Amino acid sequence: MRAKGALLTAVCLALTGVARAEDWSPWQRAYDPATRTRFIPVELWTGTHWDGTQEIRMVPAALQFGPRGDKSIKGPTTWNGIEVYERLNRGKLQLFAIRDDRTGLGRVFDSRYPDLGCQGEVKFPLGRWKQGEVREYYLNCGRGRPRPLKVTIEDIDFVYDGVPHSLRFHWLLMEGRGRGTDMLRVQPVTRTRLRAGKRVAPD
C-alpha cells in the first residue's frame, strides 16, 4: 500500500495448524513486564528454534518459505570476511550481518543495488529494547551524506493471530522517501510450528 510515496509493508510468520505442547517459556523469560523491556534474539528473524540463551549469535539457519517455496534464509556463511545470512526472495539475493554494536541485523548486500553497500544498517532490532523506544542511526553508503535511519518499537510483546510474544516495529529510512518505510511484524516459531507453517515476508 502506497501513501504519499511511501511503501507500508507487513512481514509476519504466518503459521498454520495448531501445535501441541508449545514451550513458550524462553520467550516469556525474554520479556520483563515491569520495565516493558525485551531481549530480541537473532532466532526471531531466522525462524529457527530458540533455547532461550540471551546472546546475540549467528546460529545455523535453513528456512524455506513462501507459497511456492521460493524464499529462503540460510547460513551463516562468509562474505568479504564477515559472517552473513543469505536471504533469497524470488531471485533477489540479500546478505544480512550483525551490526558492530550488536543492536540489529542489517543488509550488507542487495542484488537490486549491487554497487550500494550501506554500513551499519538495522533492518531488524536485536538485543534489549523497550516498548516505544526509538533509536536513530546514520548509515554510510559510500557516497553522499550519511543516510538517517530510525527504528521504533511499536509493540514489544503482544499476541498476533493467536501467537504470543510477537513483535511489531517501524523501520524508517531517510524519513520515508521512496521505499524507505516498513512496518514489520514477526512472531516466534517453535519447532512444531515451523514444521506446520509458512513464512510471509516483504519484497
Secondary structure, DSSP 8 states (H G I E B T S, - for coil): -EETTEE----B----S--SS---HHHHHTEETTTTEEEE-THHHH--------S-----EEEEESTTS-EEEEEEEEETTEEEEEEEETTEEEEEEE-TTSSEEEEEEETTSTT---BT--SEE-EEEETT-EEEEEEB-SSSS-EEEEEEEEEEEEEETTEEEEEEEEEEEGGG-TT-EEEEEE----HHHHHH---B---
